[in-house]
Amino acid sequence: MAVTVRDLLKLETTRDFQLVAGGKGLDLPVNRVEILDFEFMEEGQAYRSRSFEGNSLVLTSFLYAKDRPELILDGIRSLWQYHVHAVAYKPVIYRELPQEALDYADRVGFPVFAFGSDAWFEDIVSDVKALEQKTGKQEIVEPLLESMMDRYFSSKEREEAAELVNPTFRIYFRAYYARCRERSREEVAETLKDLHLTGQLQQCAFVCRFRRGYMIMVSGDFPRERDFEEKRDRIFALLGLELNKVIMGVSEIRRLLPDFDTCIMEAYWAEIFAEIEGRDARRFDELRADRLFIPWPESPMTGEYSAEYLKPLFVNGDDKSEELLSTAVAYVLAGGDMQAAAERMFCHKNTIRYRVGKLQEKLDPETSEKVFFQNLSAAVKIYLLMKEK
């Protein structure tokens, strides 16, 4: 999710840049801006190689090459050797660069831009730094959320995590986990580069990629449902998301501390239940008894129960066993309704009835049909949730 040369062109201060050479290098990474002033004059030769850290966009007016255009090719060649990944020049001394310099940039894939407007170097430096910091935080926060799925945080860790994500979060907090059916994980990352929260949203919200979707975090001074929904809708609009095109999980509204990590987990698992059940959205407070099946951190017994109960279906690993497992899933998700399960599997109701009988024979022959469904339902839901974990 590194910032690339291409990403820089979306900034307010750089969007008027005109590419004049090196288009093959637009996906090179950039994490800083450097200034080329007099480093390529003879006086700067001694420390020239130490002046550029690389992975950078260099801004210049080519002042050092005034009346000596032959120095421009040498300068561009040297910048490329110092691992600079793009150069942008103000067309005040040179409206156009020598053709041999442009040919070299095209050959190696070194992007060269001409300023399209009278942007200040300082403003470009500031904008690129802000973009890099935002992207860097994204890279930090996603692994942090992953840790929350594996273990419970201490009170100090929760406080530090919330401070890292957004130090201006308010008292009350809610998380939304939204997966867009039409966007890949990479596309999610790209949309976040273009996301700019301003004003109140910047102070009370944060959005990052998490696994296959967006983790949208919203806070407020009061636990009013409509306030949180309004902020969520504004963020959806900025991301170009439509409610009917996402699968969403919604946490309860809790106090930011001590429940920051709890809300993150609630939103994620509510969305997974929505996916499993074929729904567009699930609120965590609606899950009720299904919460017991979630493989919470440090809770190995949940997974052990499911694995032990369904073990006979995995022993042989043949087509019949897979068919029975698929039937078990359909039967549970249909709430024990044979006809609904048959429709899910595109077969006759009697076929489902026969397979459910085989399932009970293999898994739980000593129980009643009602108790069998309860046991099977728990095992199957845990199995599906463990696959997501």
C-alpha positions in Angstrom: 0.0 0.0 0.0 3.0 2.3 -0.5 2.5 5.7 -2.0 3.5 5.7 -5.7 4.3 8.5 -8.2 0.9 8.0 -9.7 -0.8 8.6 -6.3 1.0 12.0 -6.0 -0.8 13.3 -9.1 -4.1 13.2 -7.2 -2.9 15.8 -4.7 -4.3 19.4 -5.0 -0.8 20.8 -5.5 0.4 18.3 -8.1 -2.7 17.4 -10.1 -1.7 19.9 -12.8 1.7 18.3 -13.3 2.3 17.4 -17.0 4.1 14.1 -17.7 6.8 14.8 -20.3 8.8 11.5 -20.1 9.2 8.2 -18.2 5.6 7.1 -18.0 6.7 3.5 -17.4 7.7 4.5 -13.8 4.5 5.9 -12.5 4.1 3.0 -10.1 7.5 3.5 -8.4 7.2 4.1 -4.6 7.7 7.6 -3.2 7.9 8.5 0.5 9.5 12.0 0.5 10.1 15.2 -1.5 13.6 16.6 -2.0 14.8 19.8 -3.6 17.5 20.0 -6.3 19.1 23.4 -6.1 22.9 23.7 -6.7 23.9 20.1 -6.0 24.9 19.5 -9.6 27.1 22.6 -9.8 30.8 21.9 -9.4 30.7 23.3 -5.9 28.2 20.7 -4.8 30.0 17.7 -6.3 31.7 16.6 -3.0 28.5 16.0 -1.2 26.1 15.4 -4.1 25.6 11.6 -3.5 24.7 12.3 0.2 22.1 14.9 -0.7 19.4 12.5 -2.0 17.9 9.7 0.1 16.0 8.1 -2.8 12.4 6.8 -3.1 11.7 10.5 -3.6 10.1 13.1 -5.8 12.7 15.9 -6.6 11.6 19.4 -7.3 13.8 21.7 -9.3 14.0 24.7 -11.6 17.2 23.4 -13.2 18.9 26.7 -12.1 22.2 24.9 -12.0 22.0 24.2 -15.8 21.2 27.8 -16.8 22.8 28.5 -20.2 24.2 24.9 -20.1 21.4 22.5 -21.2 23.9 19.7 -21.7 24.0 19.4 -17.8 20.3 18.4 -17.6 20.9 14.9 -19.0 23.8 14.3 -16.6 21.5 15.5 -13.7 18.6 13.3 -14.6 21.0 10.3 -15.1 22.6 11.0 -11.6 19.2 11.3 -9.9 18.1 8.0 -11.3 21.4 6.4 -10.0 20.6 7.9 -6.6 17.3 6.1 -6.6 15.2 9.2 -7.0 11.9 8.0 -8.5 10.5 11.2 -10.2 11.5 14.8 -10.9 9.2 17.8 -11.5 10.6 21.1 -12.8 9.3 24.6 -13.0 9.4 25.7 -16.6 10.9 29.1 -15.9 14.5 28.6 -17.1 13.6 25.8 -19.5 10.2 25.5 -21.1 11.2 22.2 -22.7 14.0 19.9 -21.7 16.6 18.6 -24.1 15.4 15.6 -26.1 18.3 13.4 -25.1 17.3 13.9 -21.5 13.7 12.9 -22.2 14.8 9.9 -24.2 16.9 8.7 -21.3 14.0 9.1 -18.9 11.7 7.2 -21.2 14.3 4.4 -21.6 14.8 3.7 -17.9 11.2 4.6 -16.8 12.1 7.7 -14.8 9.0 10.0 -14.6 9.7 13.7 -15.5 7.0 16.3 -14.9 6.6 19.9 -15.8 4.7 22.1 -13.3 1.3 23.0 -14.8 0.6 25.7 -12.3 2.5 28.0 -10.0 2.6 25.7 -7.0 5.0 26.4 -4.2 7.6 23.8 -3.4 6.8 24.1 0.3 3.1 23.2 -0.3 4.0 20.2 -2.4 6.4 19.0 0.3 3.6 19.4 2.9 1.0 17.6 0.9 3.2 14.6 0.0 4.3 14.3 3.7 0.7 14.3 4.8 -0.2 11.6 2.2 2.8 9.5 3.3 1.9 9.8 7.0 -1.7 8.8 6.3 -0.6 5.8 4.3 1.9 4.8 6.9 -0.8 4.9 9.6 -2.9 2.6 7.4 0.0 0.1 7.3 0.3 0.2 11.1 -3.4 0.0 12.0 -4.4 -3.1 10.0 -1.9 -5.4 11.8 -3.1 -3.8 15.1 -6.6 -4.9 14.3 -5.4 -8.3 13.4 -3.9 -8.6 16.9 -7.3 -7.8 18.4 -8.7 -10.9 16.7 -6.0 -13.1 18.3 -5.9 -12.0 21.9 -7.6 -9.7 24.4 -5.8 -6.3 24.9 -4.9 -5.0 28.3 -6.5 -1.7 29.4 -3.2 0.1 28.6 -3.0 -1.5 25.2 -6.6 -0.5 24.4 -5.8 3.1 25.4 -2.6 3.2 23.3 -4.3 1.6 20.3 -7.2 4.2 20.4 -4.6 7.0 20.8 -2.6 5.7 17.8 -5.7 5.4 15.5 -7.1 8.8 16.3 -6.2 10.8 19.4 -9.3 13.0 19.0 -11.8 10.1 19.3 -14.9 11.1 21.4 -16.3 9.3 24.4 -18.7 6.9 22.6 -17.6 4.6 19.9 -19.0 2.2 17.2 -17.3 0.2 14.4 -18.7 -0.8 11.1 -17.1 -3.5 9.0 -18.1 -3.2 5.4 -17.1 -5.4 2.5 -18.0 -4.2 -1.0 -18.9 -7.1 -3.3 -17.4 -5.4 -6.3 -14.0 -4.4 -4.8 -10.9 -6.5 -4.2 -8.5 -6.0 -1.3 -6.2 -4.1 -3.6 -9.0 -1.8 -4.8 -10.0 -1.1 -1.2 -6.4 0.1 -0.5 -6.5 2.3 -3.6 -9.8 4.0 -2.6 -8.3 4.8 0.9 -5.5 6.7 -0.7 -8.0 9.1 -2.1 -10.1 9.4 1.1 -9.7 12.7 2.9 -11.7 13.1 6.1 -12.0 16.8 7.0 -13.6 18.9 9.8 -15.7 17.0 12.3 -15.1 13.6 10.6 -11.4 14.0 10.8 -11.7 14.5 14.6 -14.2 11.7 15.3 -13.6 9.0 12.7 -11.0 6.8 11.1 -11.2 4.3 8.1 -8.7 1.6 7.2 -8.5 -1.6 5.2 -9.0 -4.7 7.2 -8.8 -8.1 5.4 -11.3 -7.9 2.5 -13.1 -4.7 3.5 -13.2 -1.4 5.3 -13.1 -1.0 9.1 -15.0 2.3 9.7 -14.6 3.7 13.2 -16.9 6.4 14.4 -17.1 8.2 17.7 -19.4 10.8 19.3 -20.1 12.8 22.5 -23.4 11.0 23.0 -24.6 7.5 22.2 -27.3 8.6 19.7 -27.9 6.1 17.0 -28.8 8.7 14.3 -25.6 10.6 14.9 -23.5 7.5 14.2 -25.5 6.6 11.2 -25.2 10.1 9.7 -21.4 10.0 10.0 -21.3 6.5 8.6 -23.3 7.6 5.6 -21.0 10.6 5.0 -18.0 8.2 5.0 -19.8 5.8 2.6 -20.4 8.7 0.2 -16.7 9.7 0.3 -15.7 6.1 -0.4 -18.3 5.8 -3.2 -20.0 2.9 -1.4 -23.7 2.2 -1.7 -25.6 0.4 1.1 -27.1 -2.1 -1.3 -23.7 -3.1 -2.6 -22.0 -3.9 0.7 -22.2 -6.6 3.3 -21.9 -4.9 6.7 -21.4 -5.7 10.3 -22.3 -3.2 13.0 -21.0 -3.2 16.6 -22.9 -1.9 19.6 -22.4 1.7 20.7 -20.1 1.5 23.6 -17.6 3.7 25.5 -14.4 4.1 23.6 -12.5 2.9 26.7 -12.5 0.2 27.8 -14.4 -1.2 24.7 -12.3 -0.1 21.7 -11.2 -3.6 20.7 -14.6 -5.1 21.6 -16.3 -2.9 19.1 -13.8 -3.9 16.4 -14.4 -7.6 17.0 -18.2 -7.2 17.1 -18.3 -5.4 13.8 -16.1 -7.9 12.1 -18.0 -11.0 13.3 -21.4 -9.4 12.7 -20.4 -9.0 9.0 -19.2 -12.6 8.8 -22.6 -13.8 10.1 -24.2 -11.6 7.5 -22.1 -13.3 4.8 -22.8 -16.8 6.1 -26.5 -16.1 6.3 -26.8 -14.4 2.9 -27.9 -11.1 4.4 -26.8 -7.5 3.6 -26.2 -6.5 7.2 -26.1 -7.8 10.7 -26.0 -5.9 14.0 -24.0 -7.5 16.8 -26.8 -7.0 19.3 -29.1 -9.1 17.0 -26.9 -12.2 17.2 -28.0 -13.2 20.7 -27.2 -16.9 21.2 -25.1 -17.0 18.0 -22.5 -15.0 19.8 -21.6 -18.1 21.8 -20.3 -19.7 18.6 -17.8 -17.0 17.7 -14.2 -18.2 18.1 -13.2 -15.4 20.5 -9.5 -14.9 21.3 -8.1 -17.4 23.8 -11.2 -19.7 23.5 -9.9 -23.0 22.0 -12.8 -25.1 23.3 -15.2 -23.6 20.8 -13.2 -24.8 17.8 -12.5 -28.2 19.5 -16.2 -28.9 19.9 -16.9 -28.3 16.2 -13.9 -30.3 15.1 -14.8 -33.2 17.3 -18.5 -33.2 16.4 -18.0 -33.0 12.6 -14.9 -35.3 12.5 -16.7 -38.2 10.9 -17.4 -36.1 7.8 -13.7 -35.4 7.4 -12.3 -38.9 7.9 -12.7 -40.3 4.4 -12.6 -37.0 2.5 -14.6 -38.4 -0.4 -17.4 -36.9 -2.5 -20.1 -38.4 -0.3 -18.6 -36.8 2.8 -18.3 -33.4 1.1 -22.0 -33.7 0.0 -23.1 -34.4 3.5 -21.1 -31.5 4.9 -22.6 -29.2 2.2 -26.1 -30.5 3.2 -25.3 -29.9 6.9 -24.4 -26.2 6.1 -27.5 -25.7 4.0 -29.8 -27.3 6.6 -28.4 -25.2 9.4 -28.6 -21.9 7.5 -32.1 -22.8 6.5 -33.0 -23.0 10.2 -33.9 -26.7 10.0 -36.4 -26.2 7.2 -36.0 -29.1 4.8 -37.7 -27.3 1.8 -35.6 -24.2 2.2 -32.4 -26.3 2.4 -33.5 -28.2 -0.7 -33.9 -24.9 -2.6 -30.4 -23.8 -1.4 -28.9 -27.0 -2.8 -31.1 -27.2 -5.9 -32.4 -30.6 -5.1 -35.6 -32.3 -3.9 -36.8 -32.1 -0.3 -36.7 -35.9 0.0 -33.0 -35.8 -0.9 -32.3 -33.4 1.9 -34.4 -35.5 4.3 -32.4 -38.6 3.4 -29.0 -36.9 3.8 -30.0 -35.3 7.1 -30.8 -38.8 8.3 -27.4 -40.0 7.2 -25.9 -37.0 9.0 -27.6 -37.9 12.3 -26.6 -41.6 11.8 -22.9 -40.5 11.5 -22.7 -37.7 14.0 -25.3 -38.0 16.7 -27.4 -41.3 16.5 -28.5 -41.3 20.2 -30.3 -38.0 20.2 -33.7 -36.8 19.2 -34.2 -34.9 15.9 -34.6 -31.6 17.8 -31.5 -32.1 19.9 -29.5 -33.2 16.9 -30.4 -30.0 15.0 -29.3 -27.9 18.0 -25.9 -29.8 18.2 -25.4 -29.7 14.5 -26.3 -26.0 14.3 -23.7 -25.1 16.9 -21.0 -27.2 15.2 -21.6 -26.0 11.7 -21.7 -22.3 12.7 -18.5 -22.6 14.6 -17.0 -24.5 11.6 -18.0 -21.6 9.2 -16.7 -19.0 11.6 -13.4 -20.8 12.1 -12.8 -20.8 8.4 -13.0 -17.0 8.5 -10.7 -16.8 11.5 
